[in-house]
């Protein structure tokens, strides 16, 4: 499973990134937080399981899946310039990725590296 998350100011960047690599994403089981999943599904026709919106627990749900060993990597396009009301949830997600050695890409450059790494594993 590959998780996709984006703060509001980064949603367009994630959409463009996924569009550029849509062949890769079509071959993976995808999960995303609410609005991110809706946007990607509507614009790209991808099948995506949608969990709650990030501030309503979506980040924590995905973190739980990491702890269960269900997530192979996360692409989380974070907005580094805006304070987030659910920052403790974001920190918890990052911590669980570190604990379980799950790749967590927070921008286009690291997302490209994770996708390239995942392509070599198949």
C-alpha positions in Angstrom: 0.0 0.0 0.0 1.2 3.5 -0.9 -0.2 6.4 1.1 -0.8 9.9 -0.4 -1.3 13.0 1.6 -1.0 16.7 0.8 -1.7 19.9 2.7 -4.0 22.3 0.8 -1.2 24.5 -0.5 0.5 21.4 -1.9 -2.4 19.5 -3.5 -1.7 20.8 -7.0 2.0 19.8 -6.7 1.0 16.3 -5.7 -1.6 16.1 -8.5 1.0 17.1 -11.0 3.6 14.6 -9.6 1.1 11.7 -9.6 0.0 12.7 -13.2 3.6 12.5 -14.3 4.0 9.0 -12.8 0.4 7.7 -13.3 1.6 4.4 -14.8 3.4 3.7 -11.5 0.5 4.7 -9.3 -2.0 2.6 -11.3 -0.1 -0.5 -10.3 -0.3 0.1 -6.5 -2.9 -0.1 -3.9 -3.4 3.5 -2.8 -4.8 5.1 0.3 -5.2 8.9 0.9 -6.6 11.3 3.2 -10.1 12.6 2.3 -9.7 15.6 0.0 -6.4 14.5 -1.4 -7.9 11.1 -2.4 -11.0 12.8 -3.9 -8.9 15.2 -6.0 -6.6 12.4 -7.3 -9.5 10.1 -8.1 -11.5 12.7 -9.8 -8.7 14.2 -11.9 -6.7 11.0 -12.7 -9.3 8.2 -12.4 -7.2 6.3 -9.9 -8.8 3.9 -7.5 -8.0 5.2 -4.0 -9.2 4.3 -0.6 -10.1 7.5 1.2 -9.8 7.8 4.9 -10.7 10.8 7.0 -9.5 14.3 6.2 -6.1 14.9 7.8 -7.2 17.2 10.6 -10.1 14.8 11.4 -7.8 11.8 12.0 -6.7 10.8 8.5 -3.0 11.2 9.3 -3.5 9.0 12.4 -5.4 6.3 10.5 -2.6 6.1 8.0 -0.1 6.1 10.8 -2.0 3.1 12.3 -1.6 1.3 9.0 2.1 1.9 9.1 2.3 0.4 12.6 0.3 -2.6 11.2 2.9 -3.1 8.5 0.4 -2.3 5.7 2.1 0.7 4.2 5.2 0.5 2.0 5.8 4.2 1.7 4.1 7.6 2.1 4.2 10.6 -0.1 3.2 13.5 2.1 3.5 16.9 0.4 3.6 19.2 3.4 3.3 22.9 3.5 6.4 24.1 5.2 5.2 27.7 5.4 1.9 27.4 7.1 1.2 26.2 10.7 -1.2 23.3 10.7 -3.8 22.9 13.4 -3.2 19.1 13.5 0.6 19.4 13.7 0.8 16.8 16.6 -0.9 14.3 14.2 1.7 15.1 11.5 4.5 14.6 14.0 3.1 11.3 15.1 2.9 10.1 11.5 6.5 11.1 10.9 7.5 9.4 14.1 5.8 6.1 13.3 7.5 6.1 9.9 10.8 6.5 11.6 10.1 3.7 14.1 9.1 1.3 11.3 11.6 2.5 8.7 9.0 3.5 6.2 10.1 5.9 3.5 8.3 9.3 3.9 8.7 11.8 1.1 7.6 15.3 1.9 8.3 17.1 -1.4 8.6 16.4 -5.1 12.3 15.6 -5.0 12.1 13.0 -2.3 8.9 11.6 -3.8 10.8 11.1 -7.1 13.5 9.2 -5.1 10.9 7.0 -3.4 9.1 6.2 -6.6 12.5 5.3 -8.3 13.4 3.1 -5.3 10.0 1.4 -5.4 10.2 0.7 -9.2 13.5 -1.2 -8.5 11.8 -3.4 -5.9 9.2 -4.8 -8.3 
